Amino acid sequence: MPQLDGLRAFAIVFVLIFHWFPPDALINQLPNGSIGVTLFFVLSGFLITQILIKNRNQILAGKNTQTAVYKNFIIRRALRIFPIYYLFLTFIYFVLPDTSDVSKYPAYYYLYGYNFLLHKTGNWGDLLSPFWTLSVEEQFYLVWPSVILLTPRTKLRGVIIFTILLGIGTRIWWGLMGNREGVLTLTCLDSFGIGALWSYIVVEQPELIPTFRKQLLWATLLALACFIFMLMQPYTSFFRLYQRTLLSVLALYFVVHATFGFRGLSGQVLENPVLTYLGKISYGMYVYHMVVSGFLTGPVLNVLSRFSPISLHNPWIHRFTSFGLLVIVASLSWFLIEKPANNLKRYFTYSKSPA
């Protein structure tokens, strides 16, 4: 499904816009950070649940065991996300300790509990503040396999729907308590659950796909209307608590269509080799984007300015240079660290199962 990589590329671009442009910039009048992160969450919910349900069916057929599936799932996830996560954390710890709370509270970062710390401190000035989403994803990866593998087939759809409602309800609860950040894993479950629901339909009830897609169209139009209305409300408005849910429905529309492949111009864009490549290295781009923009681009521009007849210290030049450098850094990371680690997955295949 190459178009899903195209969606990942758009997701990381939304995140870059949010962090690299001033909050009051016209381009940031949309909640670009939330859009990108929510798209990542919905994609994860869909893809991870699809893997788990397929392997769950193999377990029910007596072709695999829960222990083997869970073990290999966790190891494969670790091979994908641990290497550059821990290398980069350690780099910040020793080289740029003043930019983050990692030297004060290392356990929160190294044990994937940073979202709990951010919920407590609200320190969004931390260079590693975007890592809250990585903590959420890892916590989801640890718990979700047990939910999917242990839930009876007849109750699975109900559990997924409950997960969606739990995410919405938890976020409303915390919002009413005065915390609207929504960085705890429970407050993100609606995004994962909405992606998981599509996975359930695809694998378990494919005969419902046409009906689901028709209903999704109406749900998307309603979500879009509600989202536009929400943007007109002040940040403190109660309606803002539904932002992630609305964005999840909108994201699902694109995930569903990309699953089968957009046609025409949309399909050509999402399957563009440049976009699919950016999607492939999007994890590295997410990990490195703050330090590249904040600490690498400036020195590079200082060197280039010596050979340029015009000043290169311009916000737009800084952003474009940052993007180019980020692609280079993420590419090096992919080929030197991530891809070799990914290749080790062949030793941890889902035995006799269609992973």
VEXDREN-2710 file (C-alpha; in Angstrom, 1 decimal):
% VEXDREN-2710
k/r/px/py/pz
1/MET/0.0/0.0/0.0
2/PRO/2.4/2.7/-1.2
3/GLN/-0.2/5.4/-0.8
4/LEU/0.0/5.0/2.9
5/ASP/3.6/6.1/2.8
6/GLY/2.4/9.1/0.9
7/LEU/0.0/9.9/3.7
8/ARG/2.9/9.6/6.2
9/ALA/4.8/12.2/4.1
10/PHE/1.9/14.6/4.5
11/ALA/1.7/13.8/8.2
12/ILE/5.3/14.8/8.8
13/VAL/5.0/17.9/6.7
14/PHE/2.1/19.1/8.9
15/VAL/4.3/18.5/12.0
16/LEU/7.2/20.5/10.5
17/ILE/4.9/23.4/9.6
18/PHE/3.6/23.5/13.2
19/HIS/7.1/23.5/14.7
20/TRP/9.0/25.6/12.1
21/PHE/6.5/28.4/11.7
22/PRO/5.4/31.0/14.3
23/PRO/2.1/30.1/16.1
24/ASP/0.5/33.2/14.7
25/ALA/1.6/32.6/11.1
26/LEU/-1.3/32.3/8.6
27/ILE/-0.2/28.8/7.7
28/ASN/-0.5/27.8/11.3
29/GLN/-4.1/28.9/11.7
30/LEU/-4.9/25.2/11.3
31/PRO/-3.8/22.9/14.1
32/ASN/-1.1/21.4/11.9
33/GLY/0.7/19.6/14.7
34/SER/-2.5/17.8/15.7
35/ILE/-3.4/17.0/12.1
36/GLY/0.0/15.3/11.5
37/VAL/0.0/13.4/14.8
38/THR/-3.6/12.3/14.5
39/LEU/-2.9/10.9/11.0
40/PHE/0.1/9.0/12.4
41/PHE/-2.1/7.6/15.2
42/VAL/-4.9/6.5/12.9
43/LEU/-2.4/4.8/10.5
44/SER/-0.8/3.0/13.4
45/GLY/-4.2/1.8/14.7
46/PHE/-5.1/0.5/11.3
47/LEU/-1.8/-1.2/10.4
48/ILE/-1.0/-2.7/13.9
49/THR/-4.5/-4.0/14.4
50/GLN/-4.5/-5.6/10.9
51/ILE/-1.3/-7.5/11.8
52/LEU/-2.7/-8.6/15.1
53/ILE/-6.1/-9.7/13.8
54/LYS/-4.6/-11.8/11.0
55/ASN/-2.2/-13.5/13.5
56/ARG/-5.1/-13.9/16.0
57/ASN/-7.0/-15.9/13.3
58/GLN/-3.9/-18.0/12.9
59/ILE/-3.9/-18.7/16.6
60/LEU/-7.6/-19.7/16.5
61/ALA/-6.7/-22.1/13.6
62/GLY/-4.1/-23.7/15.8
63/LYS/-1.2/-22.5/13.6
64/ASN/0.4/-20.2/16.1
65/THR/0.4/-19.3/19.8
66/GLN/-0.4/-16.1/21.7
67/THR/3.0/-16.1/23.3
68/ALA/4.9/-16.4/20.0
69/VAL/2.8/-13.7/18.3
70/TYR/3.1/-11.3/21.2
71/LYS/6.9/-11.9/21.6
72/ASN/7.6/-11.4/17.9
73/PHE/5.3/-8.4/17.7
74/ILE/7.1/-6.6/20.5
75/ILE/10.6/-7.5/19.2
76/ARG/9.7/-6.4/15.7
77/ARG/8.3/-3.1/17.0
78/ALA/11.5/-2.6/19.2
79/LEU/13.7/-3.2/16.1
80/ARG/11.8/-0.5/14.3
81/ILE/11.7/2.2/16.9
82/PHE/14.3/1.6/19.6
83/PRO/17.6/2.1/17.8
84/ILE/17.4/5.8/16.8
85/TYR/15.1/6.7/19.7
86/TYR/17.7/5.6/22.3
87/LEU/20.7/6.9/20.3
88/PHE/19.1/10.3/19.9
89/LEU/18.1/10.4/23.6
90/THR/21.6/9.7/24.6
91/PHE/23.0/12.3/22.3
92/ILE/20.7/14.9/23.8
93/TYR/21.6/13.7/27.3
94/PHE/25.3/14.2/26.8
95/VAL/25.6/16.9/24.1
96/LEU/22.6/19.2/24.6
97/PRO/21.5/18.5/28.2
98/ASP/20.3/22.1/28.8
99/THR/17.7/21.8/26.0
100/SER/15.7/19.1/27.7
101/ASP/14.6/17.6/31.0
102/VAL/16.1/14.3/30.1
103/SER/19.1/14.8/32.4
104/LYS/16.7/15.6/35.3
105/TYR/14.2/12.8/34.7
106/PRO/15.9/10.2/32.5
107/ALA/13.6/7.4/33.5
108/TYR/10.6/9.1/32.0
109/TYR/12.3/9.4/28.6
110/TYR/14.2/6.0/28.6
111/LEU/11.2/4.0/29.7
112/TYR/8.8/5.7/27.2
113/GLY/6.9/7.5/29.9
114/TYR/7.7/11.0/28.8
115/ASN/4.0/11.8/28.1
116/PHE/3.3/11.4/31.8
117/LEU/6.1/13.9/32.6
118/LEU/4.8/16.4/30.0
119/HIS/1.3/16.0/31.4
120/LYS/2.7/16.9/34.8
121/THR/5.0/19.8/33.9
122/GLY/3.5/21.2/30.7
123/ASN/7.0/22.0/29.6
124/TRP/6.5/22.3/25.8
125/GLY/9.8/24.2/25.6
126/ASP/11.7/20.9/25.9
127/LEU/13.5/20.1/22.7
128/LEU/12.2/16.6/23.0
129/SER/8.6/17.6/23.6
130/PRO/7.4/16.0/20.3
131/PHE/8.5/12.7/21.9
132/TRP/5.3/12.5/23.9
133/THR/3.7/10.9/20.8
134/LEU/6.4/8.2/20.7
135/SER/5.6/7.3/24.3
136/VAL/2.0/7.1/23.5
137/GLU/2.7/4.8/20.6
138/GLU/4.9/2.5/22.6
139/GLN/2.4/2.2/25.4
140/PHE/-0.2/1.4/22.9
141/TYR/2.0/-1.3/21.3
142/LEU/2.5/-2.9/24.7
143/VAL/-1.2/-3.2/25.6
144/TRP/-3.1/-3.5/22.3
145/PRO/-1.8/-6.9/21.3
146/SER/-3.3/-8.4/24.5
147/VAL/-6.6/-6.7/23.8
148/ILE/-6.8/-8.1/20.3
149/LEU/-5.4/-11.5/21.0
150/LEU/-7.5/-12.2/24.1
151/THR/-10.9/-10.7/23.1
152/PRO/-13.4/-13.3/21.8
153/ARG/-14.1/-12.8/18.1
154/THR/-17.8/-12.0/18.7
155/LYS/-16.9/-9.2/21.1
156/LEU/-13.9/-7.7/19.2
157/ARG/-15.8/-5.0/17.3
158/GLY/-17.6/-3.9/20.5
159/VAL/-14.2/-3.6/22.3
160/ILE/-12.8/-1.5/19.5
161/ILE/-15.9/0.8/19.7
162/PHE/-15.5/1.0/23.5
163/THR/-11.9/2.0/22.9
164/ILE/-13.0/4.9/20.8
165/LEU/-15.5/6.0/23.3
166/LEU/-13.0/5.7/26.1
167/GLY/-10.6/8.0/24.3
168/ILE/-13.3/10.6/23.8
169/GLY/-14.6/10.3/27.4
170/THR/-11.1/10.4/29.0
171/ARG/-10.2/13.5/27.0
172/ILE/-13.4/15.3/28.0
173/TRP/-12.8/14.3/31.7
174/TRP/-9.3/15.7/31.7
175/GLY/-10.5/18.8/29.9
176/LEU/-13.1/19.5/32.5
177/MET/-10.4/19.0/35.1
178/GLY/-8.4/21.8/33.5
179/ASN/-5.9/19.8/31.3
180/ARG/-6.6/20.1/27.6
181/GLU/-3.3/18.9/26.3
182/GLY/-4.4/15.3/25.7
183/VAL/-0.9/13.7/25.9
184/LEU/-1.9/10.7/28.0
185/THR/-2.4/7.5/26.1
186/LEU/-6.0/7.1/27.2
187/THR/-6.9/10.5/25.6
188/CYS/-5.5/9.3/22.3
189/LEU/-7.4/6.0/22.1
190/ASP/-10.1/7.3/19.8
191/SER/-7.5/7.9/17.1
192/PHE/-6.0/4.4/17.4
193/GLY/-9.5/2.9/17.8
194/ILE/-10.9/4.6/14.7
195/GLY/-8.0/3.1/12.6
196/ALA/-8.5/-0.2/14.3
197/LEU/-12.2/-0.3/13.4
198/TRP/-11.3/0.0/9.7
199/SER/-8.8/-2.8/10.1
200/TYR/-11.5/-5.0/11.7
201/ILE/-13.9/-4.3/8.8
202/VAL/-11.2/-5.2/6.2
203/VAL/-10.1/-8.4/7.8
204/GLU/-13.2/-9.7/9.6
205/GLN/-16.2/-8.3/7.7
206/PRO/-15.0/-7.4/4.2
207/GLU/-18.6/-7.7/3.0
208/LEU/-19.4/-4.5/4.9
209/ILE/-16.7/-2.5/3.2
210/PRO/-19.0/-0.8/0.6
211/THR/-21.5/0.1/3.4
212/PHE/-18.7/1.3/5.7
213/ARG/-17.3/3.6/2.9
214/LYS/-20.7/5.1/2.2
215/GLN/-21.3/5.8/5.9
216/LEU/-17.7/7.2/6.2
217/LEU/-18.4/9.7/3.5
218/TRP/-21.3/11.2/5.5
219/ALA/-19.3/11.0/8.7
220/THR/-16.5/12.8/7.0
221/LEU/-18.7/15.6/5.8
222/LEU/-20.2/16.0/9.2
223/ALA/-16.8/15.9/10.9
224/LEU/-15.5/18.5/8.4
225/ALA/-18.5/20.8/9.2
226/CYS/-18.0/20.4/12.9
227/PHE/-14.2/21.0/12.6
228/ILE/-14.8/24.3/10.8
229/PHE/-17.2/25.3/13.5
230/MET/-14.7/24.3/16.1
231/LEU/-12.0/26.5/14.6
232/MET/-14.3/29.5/15.0
233/GLN/-14.5/28.9/18.8
234/PRO/-11.9/30.1/21.3
235/TYR/-9.2/27.7/22.4
236/THR/-10.9/27.4/25.8
237/SER/-14.2/26.3/24.2
238/PHE/-15.6/22.9/25.3
239/PHE/-15.9/22.0/21.6
240/ARG/-12.1/21.9/21.3
241/LEU/-12.0/18.7/23.3
242/TYR/-13.5/17.0/20.2
243/GLN/-10.8/18.1/17.9
244/ARG/-8.8/14.9/17.9
245/THR/-11.9/12.8/17.2
246/LEU/-12.9/15.0/14.3
247/LEU/-9.4/14.9/12.9
248/SER/-9.4/11.1/13.3
249/VAL/-12.5/10.7/11.2
250/LEU/-11.1/13.0/8.5
251/ALA/-7.8/11.1/8.6
252/LEU/-9.7/7.8/8.3
253/TYR/-11.3/9.0/5.1
254/PHE/-7.8/9.3/3.5
255/VAL/-6.6/6.0/5.1
256/VAL/-9.6/4.1/3.8
257/HIS/-9.2/5.4/0.3
258/ALA/-5.4/5.0/0.3
259/THR/-5.9/1.3/1.4
260/PHE/-7.5/0.6/-2.0
261/GLY/-5.7/3.3/-3.8
262/PHE/-6.8/6.8/-4.8
263/ARG/-7.3/7.1/-8.5
264/GLY/-6.5/10.0/-10.8
265/LEU/-4.4/13.0/-9.6
266/SER/-4.7/12.1/-5.9
267/GLY/-3.3/8.7/-6.5
268/GLN/-0.5/10.0/-8.6
269/VAL/0.4/12.5/-5.9
270/LEU/0.4/9.9/-3.1
271/GLU/2.4/7.4/-5.2
272/ASN/4.9/10.0/-6.2
273/PRO/8.4/8.5/-5.5
274/VAL/9.5/11.6/-3.6
275/LEU/6.5/11.5/-1.3
276/THR/6.7/7.7/-0.7
277/TYR/10.4/8.1/0.1
278/LEU/9.6/10.9/2.6
279/GLY/7.0/8.6/4.1
280/LYS/9.5/5.8/4.5
281/ILE/12.0/8.0/6.4
282/SER/9.2/10.0/8.2
283/TYR/10.0/8.4/11.6
284/GLY/13.6/9.7/11.4
285/MET/12.4/13.1/10.3
286/TYR/10.1/13.2/13.3
287/VAL/12.9/12.3/15.7
288/TYR/15.4/14.7/14.3
289/HIS/13.4/17.7/13.1
290/MET/13.8/19.9/16.2
291/VAL/17.5/19.5/16.6
292/VAL/18.2/20.0/12.9
293/SER/16.2/23.2/12.7
294/GLY/17.5/24.5/16.1
295/PHE/21.2/23.5/16.0
296/LEU/22.3/22.3/12.6
297/THR/20.8/24.8/10.1
298/GLY/22.3/27.9/11.7
299/PRO/26.0/26.8/11.5
300/VAL/25.5/25.4/8.0
301/LEU/24.0/28.8/6.8
302/ASN/26.9/30.6/8.5
303/VAL/29.4/28.6/6.4
304/LEU/27.3/29.1/3.2
305/SER/27.0/32.8/3.8
306/ARG/30.7/33.2/3.3
307/PHE/30.3/32.2/-0.4
308/SER/26.9/33.9/-1.0
309/PRO/26.5/37.5/-2.4
310/ILE/23.2/37.8/-0.5
311/SER/22.3/37.2/3.2
312/LEU/21.1/33.7/3.9
313/HIS/19.7/34.5/7.3
314/ASN/16.1/34.7/6.3
315/PRO/13.3/32.7/7.9
316/TRP/12.3/31.1/4.6
317/ILE/15.8/30.2/3.7
318/HIS/16.3/28.7/7.1
319/ARG/13.2/26.5/6.7
320/PHE/14.1/25.3/3.3
321/THR/17.6/24.6/4.4
322/SER/16.3/22.8/7.5
323/PHE/14.1/20.6/5.3
324/GLY/17.0/19.7/3.0
325/LEU/19.3/18.9/5.9
326/LEU/16.5/17.0/7.7
327/VAL/16.1/14.7/4.6
328/ILE/19.8/14.1/4.5
329/VAL/20.0/13.3/8.2
330/ALA/16.9/11.1/8.2
331/SER/18.2/9.3/5.0
332/LEU/21.6/8.6/6.7
333/SER/19.7/7.4/9.7
334/TRP/17.5/5.1/7.6
335/PHE/20.3/3.5/5.6
336/LEU/22.9/3.3/8.4
337/ILE/20.7/2.4/11.4
338/GLU/17.0/1.8/10.8
339/LYS/17.2/-0.4/7.7
340/PRO/19.9/-2.7/9.1
341/ALA/17.8/-3.0/12.3
342/ASN/14.7/-3.7/10.3
343/ASN/16.5/-6.5/8.4
344/LEU/16.8/-8.3/11.7
345/LYS/13.0/-8.8/11.7
346/ARG/13.5/-11.8/9.5
347/TYR/14.6/-13.7/12.6
348/PHE/11.3/-12.9/14.3
349/THR/8.7/-13.6/11.7
350/TYR/5.1/-14.5/12.6
351/SER/5.7/-18.2/12.1
352/LYS/3.2/-19.8/9.7
353/SER/1.1/-16.6/9.8
354/PRO/0.5/-13.9/7.1
355/ALA/2.3/-11.1/8.8
END
